[in-house]
Amino acid sequence: MAGMITAAEPSWIAPFTGLSPRVLSKLVTQLRREGADTPGRGRPWRLPLADRVLLVAAYWRTNLTLRQLAPLFGVSKSAASRVIDNLGPKLALQPRKRFAKDAVLIVDGTLVPTRDRSVAEQSKNYRYSTAHQVVIDADTRVVVVVGRPVPGNRHDSRGWEESGAKDAVGHAVTIADGGYQGTGLVIPHSRTNGKELPAWKEEHNRSHKRVRARVEHTFARMKGWKILRDCRLKGDGVHYAMLGIARLYNLAITG
């Protein structure tokens, strides 16, 4: 239908997803290899796989309501909801199982305001949020692990373990900020008894801060997908959105 958003028209892709047509095509190819387009029971999908991927990515990117988004793709609100429920988990980033011996990782937590209060708690931003532990490769800046969401009032040192991120990382060298005291991660030197740090520790802290800033840059780019600023999804929806956006982010920076 004329005027409807479709992946067949490349000019629609970047404005609604922030991705290039090449990246979206690469993602669709990956999903086909993973069996995401295998016919199942019931009525076949009205939209082809590429358009369904575009719909989910547009939903995460724009955070439009389904009532607003569905007509843009020429489907009903309920059909758009089924596409997101079906394809969202299939877009999820799979955590890396092995790391090189010399790999250096960076972890930090980020809050996602979430309306489903069964998985959220009021956090330091005074909103009901979920907290997510995100681990990136310090060299490539690729996201390698996203822990399960925990209530937003959890401290990072607690969320590191409860989210499963600690187990996923294993013994890889991992850099973190001072909020991870007692976790065994590489954190900045802190003052004791109010004493000034020696020069070499101050220099270590400056170097640590410069490297650790890479995970903050990752958060800034991931939160270009506006659903991470106010998530209306229920249950595991916020987890799958975070995992899916991590995968889209990785594809975008690696090409």
C-alpha positions, 0 to 999 in steps of 0.5 A: 500500500502506498505510503506504508513503511517497508524495508523494500524502500531503503529511505525508510530505514535510517529515520525509523531505526538509526540503522543503515540499509546494509546493517538491516539486511545483514541482520535479516540474513542472520535471522534467516540462518537462525530459523526466525522465518521458519513457518509455524502453526497458524496463519502466516505473517502478513509482513515479510521478515524484513518488514517485521524486523523493521517494525520491531526496530522502529518500535524500540527506536521511536517508542511510539505506541502500537496504536501509532506504529501499526498503521504505518506498517499497514497492520492492526495493533494486535498484529504489531504486538504479535510481531514484537512478542514473536521477534523480540526474543529472536533478536536478543544478543547471545552472551559470549561464552569464551574470552581471549586470555588477554581480553579486558572487559568493562562493566557498568549498570544503567537504569531503564525506566519501566512501567511494569512495577512487578519488575521495577523499583523506585531508583535514584532517578526517582522513577520506577526502573530496572537496573541492567549490568552491561559488559563491553569489550574494552578494545572493540566496544562491542557489548558481550554480556547483558545481565538480567534486569534487577529492580532499580534500587539494587546497588551495582555490586549486588546487581553484578551477581544477581543479574548473572553478569558475573557468571557470564564473564567468568575470570576475564579481567573486568574494569568497573567503577568504585561502586563495585567494591568487594566484587574482585573487579578492577576498580579505582584506588580510593582514599583511606582515612582521608589521606591523599593518594600517591601520584602513581595511584592518581595516575592509575585512576586517571587512566582507569577513568579514560578507559571506563568512559567507553561503557558510558559512550556505549550507553549513550548510543544504546539509549538512542533507542528511546524505549530505554528511556520509558519502557512500556513492555511488561515482564521479560519485554524490557530484558529482550529490548535491552538484549535486542538493542545491544545486538543492533548496537553491535551491528551498527558499530561493526558494520 
